[in-house]
Amino acid sequence: NDTVKALSNWIGTQEKMYFVTSQDLELVKELESSQTVFMYHDDVNAYVAEGLASYLATAPVGGVTAKFKTISGVQAANITATELNRLHENGGFSYVRKMGVLQTTEGLTTDGSYIDLTMGSFFIKFRIEEEVMLMAVNNEKIPYSNTGIAMLVGAVDSVLKRATNQGIILGENGKGVYEISYIPREDMPKNKIANREYDGIRVTATIAGAIHTGTITVDLVL
């Protein structure tokens, strides 16, 4: 438990995620991180969280939910409905057989947010950094002009389109639901221009999310 807590604390200082399987249902209460994934299984040889991490690492980043997933080679955990509900309330989840199908019971991180949201956020951040760096490397310079600013906006827009196609950002009518605003050169402070610093781009985007639970009402009439 001490190792798990130490790793969870450390992962919060990194741009990474930590997946762990534990036999201690109460341990999750001591972990609260959008980057830590805690799964319970009573079998010490059932590495279900690690198997889920492997699945997510090969899927479109942020574009799949971690709930309802079958992990090869892992059997259902022995856990009661009461224990499972409490586990979910504390930001953890487990692995059960439901309607004959082995599946993960949720897709949470230990702060109660969702795995695909954290991974999707990382994807957008890393890809924007990558696109802007490649632009800087492949051009003589990015001019501190409205043309240069437009180049940066274009790089950001290309990443947001990829994020929409992967299901991270909500898409409607073939377009991503996001807005990019920017400050033109003439409105930037003189000291930032002198220091070659530009921080005028802001993105507002609607996440796609996923449906995990719901109620369907059927009215039968004569």
C-alpha positions, 0 to 999 in steps of 0.5 A, a space after each residue: 500500500 505504501 508503494 502504491 500511495 508513493 507512486 500515485 503521489 509521484 505520478 501527479 508530478 508527471 505527464 503520465 498515468 498510473 494503473 494499479 490492481 489492489 486487493 485492498 478495497 479501502 486503499 482507494 480512499 487514500 488516493 485522489 488523482 486524475 492520473 491514478 487508476 485503481 481497480 480491485 480484484 481479490 486474486 493477487 495474480 489478476 492484473 486487471 488494471 494493467 491489462 486495461 492499460 495495455 488495451 488503452 495504449 493500443 486504442 485511439 487515445 482518449 477516444 474509447 471509454 474504459 468501461 465495459 472492457 474485457 481483459 484477456 486472461 482475467 476472471 471476475 472478481 469476488 465483490 458484492 454489489 454493496 462493495 462495488 458501489 462503495 468502490 465506485 463512490 471512492 473513484 475505483 472500479 472492478 471486474 465482473 461478469 454481467 449478462 455472461 460477459 466479463 467487463 470492467 465496471 467503470 472507467 474512473 480515475 481516483 478523483 472521480 473523473 474519467 480515464 478517457 478525459 485525462 488521456 484525451 487532455 494529454 493527447 491534445 496538449 502533447 500534439 499541440 506541443 509537437 505541431 508547434 515545435 515541428 513548425 518552428 523547426 521546419 520554417 526559417 522562423 515563425 514571424 511575430 506578425 499576424 501571419 505568424 500568429 495565424 500559423 500557430 492557430 492553424 497548428 492548434 486547429 489541426 490538432 483539434 480536428 484530430 481530437 474530434 475525429 478520435 472522439 475526444 471533442 464533440 463533433 456535430 454536423 461533421 465539425 468539432 464543437 470548439 472555438 479558437 480565439 487569439 490576440 493579434 500582434 497589435 494588441 499584444 504588450 510590447 514587452 512580450 513582443 520584445 521577449 518573443 513571447 506569445 500567449 494569446 491563443 485560447 481554446 474552448 472545446 466541448 468534450 464528447 464523453 460517453 454514455 455509461 448508465 441510463 434509463 430507457 422508458 417503454 410504455 406498452 399500450 393496447 
